[in-house]
Amino acid sequence: MHPAQPSKHETMETQIVIIGVGGAGLAAAVAATEKGADVILLEKRRALGGNSAMAEGLFAAGSSVQKRMKIDVRADELFKIAMNYAHWQLDARLLRAYINKSADTIQWLEDKGLKFGIYPYYPNQFPFVWHCLKSGDTVKRGGFEIIKALVKDCEGLGVLLFRETGAKKLMTDRKGHVTGVVAVTRGKELRITARSVIIATGGYGGNKELLRKYYPYYNENMVLKGVPNKGDGLLMATEIGAATEGLGILHLAGNSPRGAFDLHVVAEEPNTLWVNKKGERFVDEAISFQHFESTNALVRQPDGVGYTLLDERIKQNMIEKGVIKGLGLKALPGTKLTDLGKELELAAEKDKDWIKIAKSWDEIAQWMGAQPEVLKATIDEYNAYCEQGYDEIFAKDRRYLDALRTPPYYALKYHARYLGTIGGIKINHHMEVLDQEDNPIPGLYAAGIDTGGWESDTYCVRLAGTTFGFAINSGRIAGENAAKYVEGGRLS
Ligand SMILES: Cc1cc2nc3c(=O)[nH]c(=O)nc-3n(C[C@H](O)[C@H](O)[C@H](O)COP(=O)(O)OP(=O)(O)OC[C@H]3O[C@@H](n4cnc5c(N)ncnc54)[C@H](O)[C@@H]3O)c2cc1C
């Protein structure tokens, strides 16, 4: 990879321009270059990797790792799980192309020196599909290392990569074929002519206008934990006539309180009690094992606000016995939150609007702005369900029914956390961008979370690692097909 900036050039020429240096863009660049194409990669920011650098694991079915671990995972089964979860409202061929590629992609990455292990995303997950990196006996975050390995490959393969170079516009000829990209680098315009362009700009999670337009539950308090991508790819593609698919899907990912990481863990523990700002319970808290789904319940609440309530006994159990669900690889089930007492007290001092510690539920209700009698009724009802071992409203698993009777009581306020968007540009299973008549726009491909048709309104956690997985796999497929296209080959 050449570290050069295109400062001396105002026009350049190559075979394929790839917009965005996240997982999808990098996988596309390596795959296309391995097939012999010349590639220029453009990255708007200085840092490389986008959201992909933060991912922990990626999905695969039937990989060499699963085979080594004697995990029986069948592509057919996973395909059906995902299609049924989405009520068949997806592009089945696109999803299948992704799933079918996924095992080979793990091998492709292992051939680059990465070693994978598999970890259940939630207890009792079956089958195991979440490929994280393995170091000795520990499993660790994969995103950053995968990005590093792909950037290194780009270096070796002679890919030109320009940082701080944001694509602004796609160029087309009179027939509507894509002919290149106009970009801006350090205030200067750069025109790159190319036979093919691959869009991989990572969605519109940081574009409030688009979020308001497409996501019905959007509220300004929602917390984006990823890179604030602006939807550049979507806007550029639709400007030249691309169709859209799957707009308005957020990659929701749980409750986002303020303060130390441990408080984020506490806010999603299944044996706590969750209420909205009126003091009413709104969800089976044990759904937090699939926090992509529990967040759907949260965003429907007034102002998208929720509160996790617990008492001193539950807190002590988290410290002494460990957490039940935890949060990602950083807090696996059983992790003891040894500093939790201090962290809660500190946060209650510092973030008075976000955490309350009180001797009575009335005090907590007043702090929340709820009617004390409503909160009291909620607590009494919940405690009664805990005592009888049956939750008459939400049928929460009785293992997580834990009465709240030991003061002091704790309340953590939160909004929804999301990691980005999913969906936007309509593509087919070759990752070709489609126009309004469902015909490919010649030369134009898209990959990663800029695209739609492979995920329904909610992240399907049975295919844990599916967004990062789709980024890498769709990137590879797009890169291979763009390389074929520039050589004049047919896509099969
Ligand atoms: C904290 C966190 C943890 C996550 N964990 C997981 C996980 O464990 N498993 C999983 O499946 N998913 C996970 N995800 C989601 C997953 O990382 C993403 O959905 C996926 O990696 C997106 O890949 P992408 O290549 O499409 O986009 P990105 O990786 O975001 O890359 C897009 C790139 O395009 C650049 N760009 C944008 N506009 C332009 C432009 N105009 N010109 C040039 N460049 C541009 C951006 O700066 C960025 O570098 C996580 C996300 C976050 C934030």
The ligand as an SDF file (V2000), in Angstrom:
LIG
                    3D

 53 58  0  0  0  0  0  0  0  0999 V2000
  -18.5080   -1.2490   19.0020 C   0  0  0  0  0  0  0  0  0  0  0  0
  -18.9940   -2.1290   17.8870 C   0  0  0  0  0  0  0  0  0  0  0  0
  -18.9310   -3.5110   18.0270 C   0  0  0  0  0  0  0  0  0  0  0  0
  -19.4080   -4.3360   17.0120 C   0  0  0  0  0  0  0  0  0  0  0  0
  -19.3230   -5.6950   17.1560 N   0  0  0  0  0  0  0  0  0  0  0  0
  -19.7500   -6.4890   16.1480 C   0  0  0  0  0  0  0  0  0  0  0  0
  -19.5720   -7.9070   16.2200 C   0  0  0  0  0  0  0  0  0  0  0  0
  -18.9630   -8.4500   17.1500 O   0  0  0  0  0  0  0  0  0  0  0  0
  -20.0650   -8.6520   15.1970 N   0  0  0  0  0  0  0  0  0  0  0  0
  -20.7210   -8.0980   14.1280 C   0  0  0  0  0  0  0  0  0  0  0  0
  -21.1700   -8.8100   13.2450 O   0  0  0  0  0  0  0  0  0  0  0  0
  -20.8610   -6.7580   14.0220 N   0  0  0  0  0  0  0  0  0  0  0  0
  -20.3700   -5.9530   14.9860 C   0  0  0  0  0  0  0  0  0  0  0  0
  -20.4730   -4.6000   14.8540 N   0  0  0  0  0  0  0  0  0  0  0  0
  -21.0300   -4.0560   13.6000 C   0  0  0  0  0  0  0  0  0  0  0  0
  -20.0100   -4.2060   12.4800 C   0  0  0  0  0  0  0  0  0  0  0  0
  -18.7370   -3.8120   12.9530 O   0  0  0  0  0  0  0  0  0  0  0  0
  -20.3710   -3.3660   11.2650 C   0  0  0  0  0  0  0  0  0  0  0  0
  -21.7200   -3.5340   10.9440 O   0  0  0  0  0  0  0  0  0  0  0  0
  -19.5580   -3.7450   10.0230 C   0  0  0  0  0  0  0  0  0  0  0  0
  -18.2250   -4.0330   10.3830 O   0  0  0  0  0  0  0  0  0  0  0  0
  -19.6190   -2.6270    9.0000 C   0  0  0  0  0  0  0  0  0  0  0  0
  -18.6390   -2.7990    8.0080 O   0  0  0  0  0  0  0  0  0  0  0  0
  -18.5950   -1.8340    6.7400 P   0  0  0  0  0  0  0  0  0  0  0  0
  -17.3400   -2.1470    6.0290 O   0  0  0  0  0  0  0  0  0  0  0  0
  -19.8680   -1.9220    5.9960 O   0  0  0  0  0  0  0  0  0  0  0  0
  -18.5150   -0.3550    7.3620 O   0  0  0  0  0  0  0  0  0  0  0  0
  -17.3410    0.3240    8.1940 P   0  0  0  0  0  0  0  0  0  0  0  0
  -16.4720   -0.6910    8.8280 O   0  0  0  0  0  0  0  0  0  0  0  0
  -17.9420    1.3480    9.0710 O   0  0  0  0  0  0  0  0  0  0  0  0
  -16.4560    1.0410    7.0670 O   0  0  0  0  0  0  0  0  0  0  0  0
  -16.9180    2.1470    6.3280 C   0  0  0  0  0  0  0  0  0  0  0  0
  -15.7450    3.0570    6.0420 C   0  0  0  0  0  0  0  0  0  0  0  0
  -16.1170    3.9750    5.0130 O   0  0  0  0  0  0  0  0  0  0  0  0
  -15.5610    5.2570    5.3100 C   0  0  0  0  0  0  0  0  0  0  0  0
  -16.3010    6.2560    4.5610 N   0  0  0  0  0  0  0  0  0  0  0  0
  -17.5460    6.7500    4.7900 C   0  0  0  0  0  0  0  0  0  0  0  0
  -17.8840    7.6450    3.8460 N   0  0  0  0  0  0  0  0  0  0  0  0
  -16.8400    7.7280    3.0030 C   0  0  0  0  0  0  0  0  0  0  0  0
  -16.5900    8.4840    1.8220 C   0  0  0  0  0  0  0  0  0  0  0  0
  -17.4820    9.3470    1.3100 N   0  0  0  0  0  0  0  0  0  0  0  0
  -15.4000    8.3450    1.2010 N   0  0  0  0  0  0  0  0  0  0  0  0
  -14.4530    7.4970    1.6870 C   0  0  0  0  0  0  0  0  0  0  0  0
  -14.6380    6.7610    2.8040 N   0  0  0  0  0  0  0  0  0  0  0  0
  -15.8220    6.8680    3.4420 C   0  0  0  0  0  0  0  0  0  0  0  0
  -15.7340    5.3300    6.8130 C   0  0  0  0  0  0  0  0  0  0  0  0
  -14.9180    6.3400    7.3590 O   0  0  0  0  0  0  0  0  0  0  0  0
  -15.3340    3.9180    7.2370 C   0  0  0  0  0  0  0  0  0  0  0  0
  -13.9490    3.8030    7.4600 O   0  0  0  0  0  0  0  0  0  0  0  0
  -19.9630   -3.7670   15.8320 C   0  0  0  0  0  0  0  0  0  0  0  0
  -19.9920   -2.3850   15.6770 C   0  0  0  0  0  0  0  0  0  0  0  0
  -19.5080   -1.5620   16.6840 C   0  0  0  0  0  0  0  0  0  0  0  0
  -19.5460   -0.0820   16.4830 C   0  0  0  0  0  0  0  0  0  0  0  0
  1  2  1  0
  2  3  1  0
  2 52  2  0
  3  4  2  0
  4  5  1  0
  4 50  1  0
  5  6  2  0
  6  7  1  0
  6 13  1  0
  7  8  2  0
  7  9  1  0
  9 10  1  0
 10 11  2  0
 10 12  1  0
 12 13  2  0
 13 14  1  0
 14 15  1  0
 14 50  1  0
 15 16  1  0
 16 17  1  0
 16 18  1  0
 18 19  1  0
 18 20  1  0
 20 21  1  0
 20 22  1  0
 22 23  1  0
 23 24  1  0
 24 25  2  0
 24 26  1  0
 24 27  1  0
 27 28  1  0
 28 29  2  0
 28 30  1  0
 28 31  1  0
 31 32  1  0
 32 33  1  0
 33 34  1  0
 33 48  1  0
 34 35  1  0
 35 36  1  0
 35 46  1  0
 36 37  1  0
 36 45  1  0
 37 38  2  0
 38 39  1  0
 39 40  1  0
 39 45  2  0
 40 41  1  0
 40 42  2  0
 42 43  1  0
 43 44  2  0
 44 45  1  0
 46 47  1  0
 46 48  1  0
 48 49  1  0
 50 51  2  0
 51 52  1  0
 52 53  1  0
M  END
$$$$
